[in-house]
Amino acid sequence: MTGWANIQIVAVVDRVHLPFRSDYFRLSGIQSQQTPYFCFWRDLKFCLSQFKFCGSILIANFDQSDTRQLKLKLIILVLAWCFSLESSADVELYGFKKQGGHLFGRVEPGTQVLLNGQLVPVLDNGHFVIGLGRDAKLTHEIQYRLKDQSTTAEIITLEARKYNVQHIKGVPSRTVTPPQSALKRIEQEAAKVKKSRSKISQLQGFMQPFIWPVFGRISGVYGSARSYNGKEGRPHFGIDIAAPQGEPVYAPANGTIVMADDDLFYSGGTIILDHGLGLSSTMIHLSKVLVEEGQSVTQGEVIGLVGSTGRSTGPHLDWRMNWGQERIDPAYFVPNQKDLCQWNLPTSKKGLVIVLHGLGRTPFSMNTMAGQLNIEGYSVCNQGYPSRKQSLEVLSSYVANAIAKAERNGVENIHFVTHSMGGILLRYYLQHQDLPEGSRIVMLAPPNKGSEVIDKMGQWIWFSRLMGPAAMQLSTGKQSMPNRMRGVDAQIGVIAGKNSSDPWFNWLFNGEHDGKVSVESAQLNEMTDFIVVPRGHTMIMRDSLVQTQTAYFLQNGRFLSDDELGL
């Protein structure tokens, strides 16, 4: 068949929609149920465009017979300028595709989710969570079964991890080689722990940005192979956080206590906290348990005290997380403590201002604003976050932990200044937790109703991969993250720009805009005050007038009028 290309799909990374097939499309290894699809080589672009890809990579075989009898094996990155991008079934999936990681997702209410053929618990609002064990296989299939029983699927590939080896000495010998008299007790306690982790509740604590239960030096990590006093033991499934004896242990997220015991053989003082849908936190080696089974707790509530009970060599907290019986890595729920912002102690009497940069920026972009706020008498915590690497939900944990760090340092007055997407991260945090009374927020050029740039550019695969998953959540659609969130109870001042910093985007807007966000999209129904300034999106935070207005709002809860400014 000279002049023809025989196209056979051998692997698809994400999900595929075939317009000419309505039944379930499954890929297994290099086998496909799809009938080979033929087209002229010169029409290759058109043929591939019959497949709608959602951010996927197509690996295809092309056996072309020409005068040289060439056999080509190509890997094609499906660029958006060649093919259209179309998402399926309103599915959101984000998180950490790694061994020991976890995934959060959202589907249309009533949709069933299956992981490798097994039903996954889903809230009535469509949210779900999936845990991936320490040695999880690297390829998984997630199916979405809609109300009409139609099914779509995607194949996810995990990143393999290498684990450390840790040798622990000085462990009490009876916890390394238990006496015969303790074996029945150990068996009964293990059964009790397993039962506690098996509960599937409809709690929504898992949707919160998590916080560290204790801040301190990391002395042990998840997944490491361990020996105790020279004897090989099981892998370690938690994070060890060295902290002084009696240090408070805080609930990392909302939940219900499903187990509280002062003295388990191996783990000593133990608390298991159910966050919903099988996701739980376990705190062990506690010197004191301050909660009871069945008690509801909120994020940041003290639930126990650090100790060295059970199999332990010194005061520390061992924080573990489970999805049912799958042991997952708590480190993926919180930012690295080294990435949390610093400020000079003692904190100013005027309070602490936590500053958040925008998409694709760094804390450096907020330095002039931070410096001006210091001059105005505030302490400043210029918090960074990897804006292009994760979803809004995951990134908001940087906000949550900056606040937790401030509160544990005794800071009472906490304010915020945000630029662009930083304001959306703060709004997500405020869906689950309130700020201290008297807190004030200034949002600079926030896409509170989404960005028209994302509406258009989000269709291009190269753009979505460059800007990351959080950016793709910032469209102006009714179901986008900014438009799904409820109003918040806080004093909020919004400053929007009306001069474009990005003239190449001007054609995307109808009304006034700053080059990335329209004046209309910047507004919130619940905002306390609102002003428009002749500035662009990119550098609005460095403008002296904007800095003056920001400081005034933090102090007075309103912006200066034109008359007060002498304009």
C-alpha positions in Angstrom: 0.0 0.0 0.0 2.5 2.6 -1.2 1.6 6.1 0.0 -0.5 4.8 3.0 0.3 5.0 6.7 -0.9 2.2 9.0 -1.5 3.9 12.3 -1.7 1.7 15.4 -2.0 3.2 18.9 0.3 1.4 21.3 0.0 3.7 24.4 -1.9 6.7 25.5 -0.9 8.5 28.7 -4.1 10.2 29.6 -7.6 9.7 28.2 -8.9 9.3 24.6 -12.3 10.0 23.0 -13.0 8.3 19.7 -15.8 9.9 17.7 -16.4 6.7 15.8 -16.8 4.4 18.8 -19.3 4.8 21.7 -18.2 1.8 23.7 -15.6 1.6 26.4 -12.0 2.2 25.0 -9.4 0.3 27.0 -5.6 0.2 26.6 -3.6 -2.6 28.1 0.1 -2.7 27.5 0.7 -2.4 23.8 -2.6 -4.0 22.9 -5.6 -2.0 21.8 -9.2 -3.0 21.0 -9.3 -0.3 18.3 -9.4 -1.5 14.7 -6.3 -0.2 12.8 -7.2 3.1 11.2 -5.9 3.8 7.7 -5.3 7.1 6.0 -3.2 8.7 3.3 0.2 9.8 4.6 -0.4 13.3 3.3 -3.6 13.3 5.4 -1.9 12.2 8.6 -2.6 15.4 10.4 -6.3 15.1 9.6 -6.4 11.4 10.7 -4.8 12.1 14.0 -7.2 15.1 14.5 -10.0 12.5 14.6 -8.8 11.7 18.1 -9.5 14.3 20.8 -6.7 14.3 23.3 -6.7 15.7 26.8 -3.1 16.7 27.5 -1.9 13.3 26.3 1.1 11.9 24.5 0.4 9.6 21.6 3.0 6.9 20.9 2.3 5.5 17.5 3.8 3.1 15.0 4.0 4.3 11.4 4.9 1.6 8.9 5.3 3.5 5.6 6.1 1.7 2.3 8.0 4.1 0.1 10.8 3.7 -2.4 13.3 3.2 0.5 11.0 0.8 2.5 11.4 3.0 5.6 9.9 1.9 8.9 9.5 4.8 11.2 8.8 4.8 14.9 7.7 8.2 16.1 6.7 9.8 19.4 4.3 12.6 18.7 3.7 15.4 21.2 0.2 16.4 20.3 0.5 20.2 20.2 -2.6 22.3 20.4 -2.0 24.2 17.2 -2.4 20.8 15.4 -5.3 19.3 17.4 -8.1 20.6 19.6 -8.1 20.1 23.3 -11.3 18.7 24.9 -11.8 17.6 28.4 -14.1 14.8 29.3 -17.0 14.3 31.7 -16.0 17.4 33.8 -13.3 15.4 35.6 -10.7 17.1 37.7 -7.7 15.1 39.0 -4.7 16.5 40.7 -2.1 15.6 43.3 1.1 13.5 43.4 1.4 10.7 40.9 4.2 9.0 42.8 4.5 5.9 45.0 3.3 7.0 48.4 1.4 9.9 46.9 -2.3 10.7 46.6 -4.8 12.1 44.2 -7.7 14.4 44.8 -10.5 14.6 42.3 -13.9 16.0 41.4 -16.6 14.6 39.1 -20.2 15.4 38.3 -22.4 14.3 41.3 -23.7 10.8 40.8 -20.6 9.7 38.8 -18.9 6.5 40.1 -15.1 6.3 40.2 -13.2 3.1 40.0 -9.5 2.5 40.6 -8.3 -0.7 38.8 -11.9 -1.9 38.8 -12.6 -1.2 42.5 -15.1 1.4 43.6 -13.7 4.6 45.2 -15.8 6.4 47.8 -17.1 9.7 46.5 -18.9 12.5 48.3 -22.3 13.6 47.3 -20.7 16.8 45.8 -18.4 14.7 43.6 -15.2 15.0 45.5 -12.9 12.0 46.1 -9.4 11.0 47.2 -7.2 8.1 46.2 -4.1 6.9 48.1 -1.1 5.3 46.5 1.0 2.9 48.6 4.7 2.8 49.2 5.2 0.0 46.6 2.2 0.7 44.4 2.5 -0.5 40.9 3.4 2.2 38.4 0.3 2.0 36.1 -3.3 2.4 37.2 -6.6 2.7 35.4 -9.2 5.1 36.7 -12.7 4.8 35.3 -15.6 7.3 35.5 -19.0 5.8 35.2 -21.6 8.5 34.5 -25.3 8.4 35.5 -26.2 7.2 32.0 -23.8 4.3 32.5 -21.4 5.6 29.9 -17.8 5.2 30.9 -14.6 7.0 30.3 -11.2 6.1 31.5 -7.7 7.3 31.9 -4.4 5.5 32.5 -2.1 7.2 35.1 1.6 6.4 35.4 3.3 6.8 38.8 6.9 8.0 39.4 8.9 5.2 41.1 10.7 6.2 44.4 13.9 5.1 46.0 13.8 4.9 49.8 16.5 5.4 52.4 17.9 2.9 54.8 17.9 4.0 58.4 19.5 2.2 61.3 18.0 2.9 64.7 20.0 2.1 67.9 19.0 2.3 71.5 15.5 1.1 71.0 13.9 -0.7 74.1 14.8 -4.4 73.5 11.3 -5.6 74.4 9.8 -3.6 71.4 12.3 -5.1 69.0 11.9 -8.7 70.1 8.6 -8.8 72.0 8.1 -11.3 74.8 5.7 -14.2 74.3 3.4 -12.7 76.8 2.9 -9.5 74.7 2.0 -11.2 71.4 -1.7 -11.5 72.0 -1.8 -7.8 73.1 0.0 -6.8 69.9 -2.4 -8.8 67.7 -5.4 -7.2 69.4 -4.1 -3.7 69.1 -3.2 -4.2 65.4 -6.8 -5.4 64.7 -8.2 -2.3 66.6 -6.0 0.1 64.5 -7.0 -1.7 61.2 -10.7 -1.4 62.1 -10.3 2.3 63.0 -8.7 3.0 59.6 -11.4 1.1 57.7 -14.2 3.6 58.4 -15.5 5.4 55.4 -17.2 8.6 56.5 -18.7 11.6 54.6 -16.5 14.1 56.4 -14.9 16.7 54.2 -11.7 17.5 56.2 -9.6 15.9 53.4 -10.5 18.8 51.2 -8.7 21.3 53.4 -5.2 22.4 52.9 -3.3 20.4 55.6 -0.9 21.9 58.2 2.0 20.4 60.0 0.9 18.9 63.4 4.2 20.0 64.8 7.1 22.1 63.4 10.5 20.7 64.0 13.5 18.9 62.7 12.7 15.9 60.4 14.4 12.9 62.0 12.8 10.1 59.9 11.1 9.9 56.6 8.3 7.9 54.9 9.2 4.6 53.2 12.7 4.1 54.6 13.8 0.6 55.3 14.7 0.3 59.0 16.7 -1.8 61.4 16.2 -1.6 65.1 19.3 -2.4 67.3 20.7 -4.2 64.3 17.6 -6.3 63.6 15.8 -5.8 60.3 12.3 -4.3 60.7 9.4 -3.1 58.6 9.7 0.0 56.5 8.8 3.3 58.2 5.5 4.6 57.2 5.4 8.1 58.7 7.4 11.3 59.2 9.3 11.6 62.5 9.4 15.2 63.7 11.8 15.8 66.6 10.3 18.2 69.2 10.5 18.8 72.9 8.7 16.6 75.4 5.2 18.0 76.0 5.1 20.1 72.8 1.5 20.5 71.6 0.4 18.4 68.7 -2.2 20.1 66.4 -4.9 18.5 64.2 -3.6 18.8 60.6 -7.2 19.1 59.3 -10.8 18.8 60.5 -12.0 15.4 61.4 -13.4 12.9 64.0 -11.3 11.0 66.5 -11.8 7.3 65.7 -9.1 6.0 68.1 -7.5 7.4 71.2 -5.3 5.2 73.4 -2.6 6.2 75.9 -0.5 3.0 75.7 -0.2 0.8 72.6 2.7 -1.6 72.7 4.6 -0.3 69.7 3.2 3.2 69.2 2.5 4.3 72.8 0.1 7.2 73.1 -1.9 7.0 69.8 -4.5 9.1 68.1 -6.2 8.2 64.7 -8.1 11.1 63.1 -10.6 10.5 60.4 -10.7 13.2 57.7 -13.3 11.6 55.4 -13.6 8.9 52.7 -11.0 6.7 54.4 -8.3 9.3 54.7 -6.8 9.4 58.2 -4.0 10.8 60.2 -2.3 8.8 63.0 -0.2 10.5 65.7 2.0 8.2 67.8 4.5 8.1 70.7 2.4 10.8 72.4 3.1 11.6 76.1 -0.5 12.5 76.5 -3.7 12.1 74.6 -6.1 15.0 75.0 -9.1 13.8 73.0 -11.6 11.0 73.1 -13.0 8.7 70.5 -16.0 10.2 68.7 -14.8 13.8 69.4 -14.9 16.2 66.5 -11.8 18.4 66.1 -11.0 21.4 63.9 -7.7 22.1 62.1 -5.2 23.6 64.5 -6.9 22.3 67.7 -4.4 20.7 70.2 -5.1 17.0 70.4 -2.1 15.6 72.2 1.5 16.2 73.5 4.8 15.1 72.0 6.4 12.2 73.9 8.6 9.1 73.6 6.2 6.3 74.4 6.2 2.8 72.7 9.1 2.0 70.4 11.0 5.2 70.6 14.5 6.6 71.4 13.5 10.2 72.2 10.8 12.8 72.1 9.2 13.2 68.7 6.0 12.9 66.8 5.5 10.1 64.3 2.8 11.4 61.9 1.3 8.8 59.6 -1.4 8.9 56.9 -3.6 6.2 55.5 -6.2 5.8 52.7 -8.0 2.8 54.2 -5.2 0.3 54.6 -2.9 2.0 52.1 -0.1 3.8 53.9 0.7 7.1 52.1 3.3 9.8 52.6 2.2 12.8 54.8 5.0 14.9 53.3 2.9 15.3 50.1 0.1 17.0 52.1 2.2 19.9 53.5 5.0 22.1 52.1 8.6 21.6 53.2 9.1 23.5 56.4 12.2 25.1 54.9 10.0 26.7 52.3 7.9 28.6 54.9 8.6 32.3 55.1 10.6 33.9 57.9 10.2 37.2 59.7 12.1 39.0 62.5 10.9 38.2 66.0 9.3 39.7 68.0 6.5 40.5 65.6 5.5 44.1 65.3 2.6 45.4 67.4 0.9 46.4 64.2 0.9 42.7 63.2 2.2 40.4 60.5 1.4 40.8 56.8 1.7 37.6 54.8 2.5 38.4 51.2 1.6 36.1 48.3 2.9 36.5 44.8 1.1 35.5 41.6 1.2 32.9 38.9 4.7 32.2 37.4 6.3 34.7 39.9 8.5 34.4 43.0 8.7 36.2 46.4 11.2 38.5 44.7 8.3 40.1 42.8 6.8 41.2 46.1 10.0 42.6 47.7 9.3 46.3 47.1 5.8 45.9 48.6 7.2 44.0 51.5 9.8 46.7 52.1 7.2 49.4 52.1 5.1 47.5 54.6 8.1 47.2 56.8 8.5 50.9 56.6 4.9 51.3 57.6 5.7 49.3 60.8 4.5 45.8 59.9 6.3 42.6 60.1 6.2 40.8 56.8 6.2 37.2 55.8 6.9 37.0 52.0 5.6 33.5 51.3 6.6 31.7 48.1 5.0 28.7 46.4 5.6 26.6 43.2 2.8 28.2 41.3 3.2 26.2 38.1 3.6 22.8 39.6 0.3 21.9 41.4 -3.3 22.8 41.7 -4.9 25.6 43.7 -6.0 23.2 46.3 -2.5 21.8 46.9 -0.8 25.2 46.7 -3.1 26.6 49.3 -1.3 24.5 51.9 1.5 27.1 51.8 -1.1 29.7 53.0 -2.4 27.4 55.7 1.1 26.7 57.1 2.2 30.3 57.0 -0.8 31.1 59.1 -0.2 28.1 61.4 3.4 29.1 61.9 2.4 32.7 62.8 -0.3 31.6 65.2 2.1 29.2 67.0 4.5 32.1 67.4 1.8 34.0 69.2 0.9 36.4 66.4 -2.6 37.8 66.9 -2.9 40.3 64.1 -2.5 38.6 60.7 -3.1 40.4 57.5 -2.6 39.6 53.8 -1.5 41.3 50.6 -1.9 39.1 47.5 -1.1 39.5 43.8 -3.1 37.8 41.1 -3.5 34.0 41.8 -2.2 34.5 45.4 -5.6 35.9 46.2 -7.4 32.8 44.9 -5.2 30.6 47.1 -6.2 32.7 50.1 -9.9 32.4 49.1 -9.6 28.6 48.9 -8.1 28.5 52.4 -11.0 30.7 53.7 -13.5 28.2 52.3 -12.4 25.9 55.2 -11.0 28.2 57.9 -11.5 31.7 59.3 -8.8 34.3 59.8 -8.3 35.8 63.3 -10.6 38.6 64.1 -9.5 42.0 62.8 -7.5 40.5 59.9 -7.6 42.5 56.6 -6.8 41.5 53.1 -5.7 43.6 50.1 -5.9 41.8 46.7 -4.0 43.2 43.8 -5.3 42.4 40.3 -7.0 39.1 41.5 -8.8 36.9 38.9 -11.7 36.6 41.3 -14.1 35.7 38.5 -11.4 34.1 36.4 -9.2 35.4 33.6 -10.2 35.8 30.0 -6.6 34.9 29.0 -7.1 31.4 30.4 -10.4 31.1 28.5 -8.5 31.3 25.3 -5.0 30.2 26.0 -6.1 27.3 28.1 -7.1 25.5 24.9 -3.5 25.2 23.9 -1.7 22.2 25.3 1.7 24.0 25.2 0.2 26.8 27.4 -1.3 24.4 29.9 1.9 22.5 30.3 3.9 25.7 30.6 1.7 27.4 33.1 0.6 24.3 35.2 -2.6 22.9 36.6 -3.5 25.9 38.8 -3.6 28.3 35.9 -6.0 26.0 34.1 -8.4 26.4 37.1 -8.7 30.1 36.5 -11.1 30.4 33.6 -14.2 32.6 33.8 -16.5 29.6 33.4 -19.2 29.0 36.0 -17.6 25.8 37.3 -14.1 27.2 37.5 -12.5 27.3 40.9 -12.8 31.1 41.4 -16.5 31.0 40.5 -17.4 27.8 42.5 -16.1 29.3 45.8 -18.6 30.8 48.2 -18.2 34.3 49.7 -15.9 34.8 52.7 -16.4 36.8 55.9 -13.4 39.1 55.9 -12.4 42.7 55.3 -11.2 42.7 51.7 -9.9 45.6 49.6 -9.4 45.0 45.9 -7.2 47.1 43.6 -7.7 46.5 39.9 -5.6 47.9 37.0 -6.9 49.4 33.8 -3.7 49.8 31.8 -2.6 46.7 29.9 0.9 45.3 30.7 0.4 42.7 28.0 -0.9 44.4 24.8 -0.8 41.1 22.8 -3.7 40.0 25.0 -5.8 43.1 24.5 -8.0 41.4 21.8 -9.3 39.0 24.4 -11.1 41.7 26.5 -14.2 43.8 25.9 -13.9 46.2 28.8 -11.2 47.7 30.9 -8.4 45.3 31.9 -4.8 45.2 33.1 -3.6 42.8 30.4 -4.4 39.6 32.3 -7.6 40.3 34.3 -10.5 42.5 33.5 -11.7 45.1 36.0 -15.0 43.2 36.2 -13.3 39.9 36.9 -11.3 41.4 39.7 -14.3 42.3 41.8 -15.9 40.3 44.7 -19.4 40.6 46.0 -18.2 40.7 49.6 -15.3 43.1 49.1 -15.2 46.0 51.6 -13.7 48.6 49.2 -12.6 48.7 45.5 -10.5 51.0 43.4 -9.2 51.0 39.9 -5.7 52.4 39.1 -4.0 53.2 35.8 -1.5 50.3 36.1 -0.8 47.0 34.5 -1.0 43.5 35.9 2.6 42.6 35.9 4.1 45.4 38.0 1.0 46.7 39.9 2.5 45.6 43.2 5.6 47.8 42.7 3.7 51.0 42.1 4.0 53.6 44.9 0.4 54.7 44.8 -0.7 51.0 45.1 1.6 50.5 48.0 0.3 53.6 49.7 -3.3 52.5 49.2 -2.4 49.0 50.5 -0.9 50.2 53.7 -3.8 52.6 54.3 -6.4 49.8 53.9 -4.5 47.5 56.3 -4.6 50.2 58.9 -8.1 51.7 58.3 -10.2 49.1 56.4 -10.7 51.4 53.4 -8.8 53.1 50.6 -8.0 56.7 50.3 -10.3 58.8 48.1 -9.0 60.9 45.2 -9.7 64.0 47.3 -7.6 62.6 50.1 -4.8 61.8 47.7 -5.1 65.3 46.1 -6.0 63.9 42.7 
